[in-house]
Amino acid sequence: MSVLRPLDKQPGLNTATILLVGTEDALLQQLADAMLKEDCASELKIHLARSLPLPSDVNRPRIDLIMFVVNLHSKYSLQNVEESLRHVDATFFLGKVGFLAMGAGQESHCSIHRNTVTKLANTYRSPVFFCDLEREGFRATVAQRLVRMLQICAGHVPGVSALNLLSLLRNSENPAPEDL
Amino acid sequence: MDETVAEFFKRTILKIPMTEMMTILKAWDFLSEKQLQNVNFQQRKESLVQDLVLLCEKRASVHDAALLDIVCEDIDLFDMEQFKSSFKKILQRALKNVMVSFRDAEENAVWIRIAWGTQYRKPNQYKPVYVVYYSQTPYAFTSSCPLRSNIPLLGQALTVASNHHKIVKMDLRSRYLDSLKAIVFKQYNQTFETYNSTTPLQEKSLELDIHMDSRIIHENRIEKERVQRVTQETFGDYSQPRLEFAQYKLETKFKSDFNGDILAERKEPLRCLIKFSSPHLLEALKSLAPAGIADAPLSPLLTCIPNKGMNYFKIKDK
């Protein structure tokens, strides 16, 4: 099946899997390394993909969280994400998808406006995080956030579900268009 | 004399330019002074060649012909001193105040420093132009000339002094002479180490395994490998020559999919300048596809730079 669905497989025991989708492979790899350094009670699995759809012949675990990584310096990376979004089932967008936008700090190199990504995230009712993946300290912070988010999306945090988290994030950072 | 040997003689002598004929025949030392004196060197080349072959016919063997061939190759038909004095004279005849200095360098190269003056001013020593001329090649490298009006004169001096009949400015610029040389003399694609080609590949894949945690899975591994392969095919394993810029001047008509697009209706072409700059442009281009910033293969407009020896392009509609 070329469309990703959130609940089409059984979960692995104590396993949480995140899928990072983005064109800048080296940075995704570094982010993955940073995430694995975090202390985490769950067993983490990180899948890195350039774009969707994923190759279909592979046996992969259930994906708990998808993060789309956009580089604001590259229209190509945004285009890649927009095309990949089409291969994700609508039910994923109930708290199991997020956007990472990098490069906002260097305004002069940005060929995509921050609002473009914010609007895209709002269209898909998902949170967007602006970050700098190139510097180690900032990367570690993002990795920490992602690990916590991943644990919630995998259902490993009692009392908090992905949908809870989504509404918490939405109210404080990204008000839904209806609320404006 | 055998017919084939006679033919060989004829062709070898035909190859010699008339201006060098006497020098080479003397260096060959086969025909005596007296014999050479009896030859009419003022006649047309074909007849001269016939006379010479007749002279050689009786005693010459194929070995003598081979010797003549070697003499032709060996004599440095280019005289460095003559070039220098000719070059200096041309400039000084045209401009009263100009100072020219020479320095011989390795590989038949001469460095020339030119300080330009005007009719009323002494040469300005603080804005010289440097030229490096490789006498065994038809190439010269110059630094940028602050007084653009002197550029045609410089070109003319180089052309005449080096016995060529015209000079063409290449669209290739860089701050690194070695890189320019590597591109122009086509020496950039040599790997200096020879090794067993199978072992490095094995080492490479081992490295990848060690660094990769088994908890990280690359979904598009096959695509990654394809990109690496295409990049290697285009750019090779060697380090690229160093350029700082690539500039593309476009003068093309606007092409649009929409009907009635205002820009597409313009009769004049649009002018547009695109400049790529980098401390090391070719290495940066090489890393574009593996970094995920561009698709592989890259546009041939980018990859043809060292091959064509150009980094300034003008693109027009056909």
Boltz contact constraints between the chains, C-beta under 6 A:
constraints:
  - contact:
      token1: [A, 23]
      token2: [B, 292]
      max_distance: 6.0
  - contact:
      token1: [A, 24]
      token2: [B, 292]
      max_distance: 6.0
  - contact:
      token1: [A, 25]
      token2: [B, 292]
      max_distance: 6.0
  - contact:
      token1: [A, 32]
      token2: [B, 216]
      max_distance: 6.0
  - contact:
      token1: [A, 36]
      token2: [B, 213]
      max_distance: 6.0
  - contact:
      token1: [A, 44]
      token2: [B, 215]
      max_distance: 6.0
  - contact:
      token1: [A, 45]
      token2: [B, 215]
      max_distance: 6.0
  - contact:
      token1: [A, 46]
      token2: [B, 216]
      max_distance: 6.0
  - contact:
      token1: [A, 47]
      token2: [B, 217]
      max_distance: 6.0
  - contact:
      token1: [A, 47]
      token2: [B, 219]
      max_distance: 6.0
  - contact:
      token1: [A, 48]
      token2: [B, 218]
      max_distance: 6.0
  - contact:
      token1: [A, 49]
      token2: [B, 219]
      max_distance: 6.0
  - contact:
      token1: [A, 49]
      token2: [B, 220]
      max_distance: 6.0
  - contact:
      token1: [A, 50]
      token2: [B, 220]
      max_distance: 6.0
  - contact:
      token1: [A, 54]
      token2: [B, 219]
      max_distance: 6.0
